[in-house]
Amino acid sequence: MFNSTVEDRCSAITATKIVEQGTYEVDDNTSFEYAVTEFGNTYIRKYTGTTEEFVIPSEINAKEVT
């Protein structure tokens, strides 16, 4: 049985196809795992570096990070 509170907030579930994914390395200590959807949206999925302070890139492979 579903929680009615969750049902009230969720009207639809849509699937998005991932057309590209990989690792974007900024330097030896900073890298991100990313994915690009069929709509061209680029998302950072995971930080995989060792630096505690870093800047999230605005672009990965000339695609805007959303």
Rosetta silent file (secondary structure, phi, psi, omega in degrees, C-alpha in Angstrom):
SEQUENCE: MFNSTVEDRCSAITATKIVEQGTYEVDDNTSFEYAVTEFGNTYIRKYTGTTEEFVIPSEINAKEVT
SCORE:     score description
SCORE:     0.000 S_00000001
   1 L     0.000  137.961 -179.943    0.000    0.000    0.000 S_00000001
   2 L   -86.388  149.021  173.853    1.272    3.454   -0.874 S_00000001
   3 L   -72.042  124.641 -176.387    1.496    6.309    1.558 S_00000001
   4 H   -62.685  -28.008  178.430   -1.260    8.743    0.546 S_00000001
   5 H   -65.093  -42.556  179.015    1.012   11.714    1.286 S_00000001
   6 H   -66.484  -43.773  179.905    3.501   10.509   -1.317 S_00000001
   7 H   -59.305  -38.562 -178.872    0.740    9.825   -3.844 S_00000001
   8 H   -64.681  -30.477 -177.481   -0.600   13.345   -3.440 S_00000001
   9 H   -89.600  -19.544 -176.487    2.781   14.854   -4.329 S_00000001
  10 L  -108.903  112.621 -178.999    3.616   12.567   -7.250 S_00000001
  11 L   -97.721  -24.954 -179.119    1.450   12.940  -10.309 S_00000001
  12 L  -159.156  152.963  174.797    3.616   11.111  -12.847 S_00000001
  13 L  -118.993  127.762  179.046    6.837    9.193  -13.186 S_00000001
  14 L  -122.808  146.286  178.521    8.865    9.682  -16.337 S_00000001
  15 L  -100.064  142.288  177.369   11.968    7.867  -17.498 S_00000001
  16 L  -121.613  128.779 -179.422   14.903    9.691  -19.012 S_00000001
  17 L   -81.434  130.476  175.090   17.368    7.897  -21.227 S_00000001
  18 E   -86.864  122.754 -178.126   21.061    8.431  -20.446 S_00000001
  19 E  -105.208  -13.198  178.215   22.950    8.863  -23.713 S_00000001
  20 E  -154.713  141.618  172.930   26.409    9.593  -22.315 S_00000001
  21 E  -152.291  155.654 -178.766   28.158    9.079  -19.023 S_00000001
  22 E   177.568 -166.782  178.548   31.693    9.227  -17.806 S_00000001
  23 E  -115.964  129.796  177.975   34.229   10.770  -15.488 S_00000001
  24 E  -106.930  114.611 -178.664   35.275   14.401  -15.824 S_00000001
  25 E   -98.274  120.957  177.699   38.697   15.017  -14.294 S_00000001
  26 E   -82.419  -47.204  176.161   39.468   18.575  -13.243 S_00000001
  27 E  -156.342 -168.645 -177.224   42.920   17.744  -11.866 S_00000001
  28 L   -63.627  -22.084 -175.443   44.689   14.892  -10.043 S_00000001
  29 L  -113.272   -2.097 -175.101   42.536   15.402   -6.919 S_00000001
  30 E  -133.825  119.830  175.818   39.147   16.478   -8.314 S_00000001
  31 E  -149.988  157.713 -177.336   36.814   14.476  -10.552 S_00000001
  32 E  -133.022  142.647  167.937   33.097   13.988  -11.091 S_00000001
  33 E   -90.507  134.962 -176.303   30.959   11.210  -12.512 S_00000001
  34 E  -134.048  164.855  175.715   28.410   12.720  -14.905 S_00000001
  35 E  -142.063  145.738  176.261   25.515   11.754  -17.156 S_00000001
  36 E  -117.971  130.007 -178.827   23.908   13.407  -20.182 S_00000001
  37 E   -87.753  170.063  178.087   20.227   12.764  -20.894 S_00000001
  38 L   -61.739  -18.870  179.421   18.505   12.404  -24.243 S_00000001
  39 L   -92.339    2.337  178.165   17.327   15.994  -23.796 S_00000001
  40 L    87.949    4.839  177.750   20.894   17.302  -23.505 S_00000001
  41 L   -77.713  133.070  179.042   20.810   17.907  -19.748 S_00000001
  42 E  -109.379  125.927 -177.859   24.141   17.226  -18.056 S_00000001
  43 E  -122.130  140.397  170.070   24.076   16.142  -14.428 S_00000001
  44 E   -85.078  123.550 -176.781   26.851   15.491  -11.947 S_00000001
  45 E   -94.528  -29.741 -175.084   26.049   12.148  -10.398 S_00000001
  46 E  -164.028  141.062  171.503   28.907   11.815   -7.923 S_00000001
  47 E   -88.731  126.345 -176.374   32.033   13.576   -6.706 S_00000001
  48 L  -119.982   15.403 -179.169   34.919   11.118   -6.899 S_00000001
  49 L   -89.755 -174.308 -179.164   37.860   13.297   -5.927 S_00000001
  50 L  -115.339   -9.315  179.548   39.841   13.622   -2.723 S_00000001
  51 L   -75.069  136.668 -179.825   39.831   17.403   -2.275 S_00000001
  52 L   -78.677  -28.167  178.049   37.498   18.653    0.468 S_00000001
  53 L  -118.627  129.871 -178.557   36.845   22.008   -1.220 S_00000001
  54 L  -152.904  165.299  177.802   36.099   22.185   -4.938 S_00000001
  55 L  -107.567  129.445  176.041   34.161   24.165   -7.536 S_00000001
  56 L   -73.436  126.585 -177.535   31.338   22.458   -9.409 S_00000001
  57 L   -68.369  145.028  177.585   32.007   22.981  -13.126 S_00000001
  58 L   -82.640  -19.539  177.124   29.450   24.962  -15.117 S_00000001
  59 E  -139.312  148.452  171.849   30.241   22.867  -18.217 S_00000001
  60 E  -132.261  121.951 -178.840   31.462   19.363  -18.908 S_00000001
  61 L    52.088   45.593  178.400   32.691   18.605  -22.434 S_00000001
  62 L    65.137   19.200  176.178   31.115   21.872  -23.709 S_00000001
  63 E  -116.708  131.597 -178.789   27.701   20.902  -22.251 S_00000001
  64 E   -65.950  132.056  175.912   26.097   23.069  -19.558 S_00000001
  65 E   -79.860  126.756 -178.975   25.711   21.367  -16.175 S_00000001
  66 L  -111.651    0.000    0.000   22.108   21.678  -14.985 S_00000001
